[in-house]
């Protein structure tokens, strides 16, 4: 297993109520049936909003998630390179809180 996948799984499995699943044929974690984090091209992807979304996008190499590669990014999703693995757990918690609160 690659270090990126190992880090992703460790982070996701530590989050209460998170369930392992699939999104676009890629691994993801969901809360209440909705995806909030994923692993894509060995980078972690987070559904974020507000200031945290802006902070994530401000990091070098991050970008809006475009799984189709057709320049149709998913507005709230941010793809963050392994260079920022130290921020992945924080972003994952924020994504869990965001998606968990929007499903209630």
C-alpha positions in Angstrom: 0.0 0.0 0.0 1.3 3.4 -0.9 2.0 5.9 1.9 -0.8 8.2 0.6 -3.4 5.5 0.8 -2.2 4.4 4.2 -2.4 8.0 5.5 -5.9 8.4 4.0 -7.2 5.2 5.6 -5.7 6.0 9.0 -7.3 9.4 9.0 -10.7 8.2 7.8 -10.9 5.2 10.1 -10.3 7.4 13.1 -13.3 9.6 12.4 -16.4 8.6 14.4 -19.5 7.7 12.3 -17.4 7.6 9.1 -18.1 4.7 6.8 -15.8 3.4 4.1 -17.4 3.4 0.6 -16.8 4.3 -3.1 -17.3 7.5 -5.1 -16.5 7.6 -8.8 -14.9 4.1 -8.4 -12.5 5.6 -5.9 -12.3 5.0 -2.1 -14.2 7.5 0.0 -15.6 7.9 3.5 -19.2 8.9 4.0 -21.3 10.2 6.9 -25.0 9.5 6.8 -24.7 8.3 3.2 -22.8 11.4 1.9 -19.2 11.5 0.9 -16.9 14.0 2.6 -13.4 12.7 1.8 -11.8 10.6 -0.9 -8.5 9.5 -2.3 -7.9 10.4 -5.9 -4.5 10.2 -7.8 -2.7 9.6 -4.4 -4.1 12.9 -3.1 -6.8 13.4 -0.5 -10.0 15.2 -1.5 -12.2 17.1 0.9 -15.7 18.6 0.7 -15.2 22.0 2.4 -16.8 25.4 2.7 -16.1 28.9 3.9 -12.7 29.9 5.2 -11.4 26.3 5.5 -12.2 25.9 1.8 -10.3 29.0 0.9 -7.4 28.0 3.2 -7.1 24.6 1.5 -7.1 26.1 -2.0 -4.4 28.6 -1.0 -1.9 25.8 -0.5 0.6 25.3 -3.4 -0.5 22.5 -5.7 -4.1 22.2 -4.4 -7.0 22.6 -6.8 -10.7 22.1 -7.1 -11.5 18.4 -7.6 -12.2 17.6 -11.2 -12.6 13.8 -11.4 -13.7 13.8 -15.1 -10.6 15.8 -16.2 -13.0 17.8 -18.4 -12.6 21.2 -16.6 -15.8 20.7 -14.7 -14.5 20.9 -11.1 -16.8 20.1 -8.2 -17.2 23.5 -6.5 -16.9 22.5 -2.8 -14.3 19.8 -3.2 -10.6 20.5 -2.8 -7.8 18.1 -3.9 -4.8 18.4 -1.6 -1.4 16.8 -2.4 0.5 14.5 0.0 3.0 17.4 0.6 0.3 18.7 3.0 -0.4 15.3 4.8 0.1 17.1 8.1 -3.1 19.1 7.3 -5.1 16.1 6.0 -6.6 15.1 9.4 -7.7 18.7 10.1 -9.3 19.1 6.7 -11.0 15.7 7.1 -12.5 16.7 10.5 -13.8 19.9 8.9 -15.3 18.0 6.0 -17.0 15.5 8.3 -18.5 18.4 10.4 -19.6 20.2 7.3 -21.2 17.3 5.5 -22.5 15.8 8.8 -24.3 19.1 9.6 -25.8 19.5 6.1 -27.4 16.0 6.3 -29.4 16.7 9.5 
